Amino acid sequence: MPALSPREILDRLVAFPSVSRDSNLPLVDWVEGYLADHGIASVRVPSPCGTKAHLYAQVGPAVDGGVILSGHSDVVPVDGQEWDTDPWTVIEKDGRLYGRGCCDMKGFDALAIAALVEGAGRPLNRPLQLALSYDEEVGCMAVADLVRAMVDVLPKAAAVIVGEPSMMKVVTGHKGGVGIRCHAHGFEVHSSRLPYGVSAIMESARLIQWANDRNAENMARTPAPLAAEFDPPWTTLHVGMIEGGTAHNITARDCRFVMEMRVVPGENPETWRDAALAEGARISAAMQAIHPGTGIDMDPMFRVPPLTPEAGGAAERLARRLTGDNGTHVVSYGTEGGQFQVIGGYSTVVCGPGDIAQAHQANEFLDVAQFEAGWQFMQGILDDLAA
Ligand SMILES: [Zn+2]
């Protein structure tokens, strides 16, 4: 099979409706087969349930100092979105490539796969590695297994490029994230007998007020240098959904909400998660003193480390040299980059084609010019690895 162009690979990838809730194995099968057709062995890291897999591969000599191209294979759903074209077919119109995932981030995936195949035919002095993950769009948690597998097996790369859409700017930092699903269990009595009941809503409000107090505290503090580039330059705690109760005159038996935290580099998401759990336990103990069996169940949903800017790190130097971008960029969205940094100890930046504003939208698109700039970037990486 002749090598496909990046655009032809993009057509293939977008045709797999690899929504996070579904299996990504058909897409992985195709990538694995395509790479194998070009003499490139790849390795799967299966999900615990077996319905999904990460994939990694390497071309070039098995020595340290290479580059990892990191992309995710999953996309967000199209349910309820008004698309003008079939989201699972790439349509080129007015200099744009429309389709689910074109921007976030099958455009970068296609470039990375094409670069790997081209790299296999070139005399590289250091390797090019591909890291293709699942479940990025549902909290970036799964990639930890992929990072561990690559660190264990492959020679250590000098730089990781996470190709999330950044308009090919070099993004050196983002906040981390924590999500905690909370379910307060109260005890129902007529509200006229308030002290004998436990209102799940009123008790939840204590935990939410704790979050408000932390925000006020964080805001009042002078930001640490690593946090100062962000807006706002402090860790935020937020409850965006809440439901509970049955009637205005019954102490609520149930209240459910989700607490989300956006943690600045330099602070530890686990510390914040543990602080919330400790406060929940304190409130639960007080609830149980009134009536046994009550309390707040707190179920951590995700925990994503921040991407911490590395002053003059290898990934930053490489990406700046190839893109010519010397600006300072931190972003508000999360990526898998923090795990590469924290778990793998890799120097990591985010740099990829397209605008995050188009991600997750109906009529998601990638500018052809961005796709071409991304391909130039890949050529630069190959030239660098061959030098
Ligand atoms: Zn993405």
Residues whose N, C-alpha, C, O or C-beta is under 5 A from the ligand:
A	BS01	ZN	D104 M105 E164
